Amino acid sequence: MTPPPALPPLLDLTGIAVFALSGALLAAKMRQTIVSVVFFALVTGVGGGSVRDLLIDAPVFWVRDPWVAPVILMIAFITWFTPSRWWEGKMLDWADAVGLAVYSVLGTAKALAYGVAPVPAILMGVITGCVGGIIRDVLAGRPSILMRPELYVTAAALSATMCALGTLAGLPLFTVWAIAAVAGFCLRGAALIWNIELPAYSRDP
């Protein structure tokens, strides 16, 4: 089996921190306790990767990494002790867009390295990028990203698909990963700037 690909540790932890921050901020805006803020940060930061690892029968990544849990705890406490106005605006959306694209690529690449077929591997990439946010929204009792028409899951699918196709074509991995991540980020960014949405089902019964 080909060793699973890995991001540089600092970049990997930065991506986890971005996702954890989005979960912690949601709990804070809901006026939850510090325990809830930590829990939301955890499930958002590692939810997608954990589900992916369980599905492809890989060791759950954050259980074996001594840095992931401390980083998530740090993010939760930073959120708890800082004013919410520090995090207003689009900054978090753009940071989340980076994490979405990068982790969709990483999830696909890891699944392929574990011998998963291309189409399921693409789905593993989408799961890696999106499921943490879906779990966060469900726990918060609000409509998840799956129930909104904005281009979010679509951007993850684009990155994951390009990663799989480039890998199957035998192209240099880091080049494939970079191009795939940039493509997903650009699509998500376009949706943020111009409010691009998918059309809703509208056929008569």
PENOR-V53972 format. One record per backbone hydrogen bond with DSSP energy under -1.0 kcal/mol. NH is the residue of the N-H (numbers start at 0). CO is the residue of the C=O. If there is no record, write none. Layout:
# PENOR-V53972
nh	co
NH	CO
NH	CO
This chain:
# PENOR-V53972
nh	co
11	7
12	8
13	9
14	10
15	11
16	12
17	13
18	14
19	15
20	16
21	17
22	18
23	19
24	20
25	21
26	22
27	23
28	24
29	25
30	27
31	26
36	32
37	33
38	34
39	35
40	36
41	37
42	38
43	39
44	40
45	41
46	42
49	45
50	46
51	47
52	48
53	49
54	50
55	51
57	52
62	59
70	66
71	67
72	68
73	69
74	70
75	71
76	72
77	73
78	74
79	75
80	76
85	82
86	83
87	84
93	89
94	90
95	91
96	92
97	93
98	94
99	95
100	96
101	97
102	98
103	99
104	100
105	101
106	102
107	103
108	104
109	105
110	106
111	107
112	108
113	109
114	111
115	110
120	116
121	117
122	118
123	119
124	120
125	121
126	122
127	123
128	124
129	125
130	126
133	129
134	130
135	131
136	132
137	133
138	134
139	135
140	137
141	136
146	143
147	144
150	195
151	149
155	151
156	152
157	153
158	154
159	155
160	156
161	157
162	158
163	159
164	160
165	161
166	162
167	163
168	164
169	166
170	165
175	171
176	172
177	173
178	174
179	175
180	176
181	177
182	178
183	179
184	180
185	181
186	182
187	183
188	184
189	185
190	186
191	187
192	188
193	189
194	190
197	148
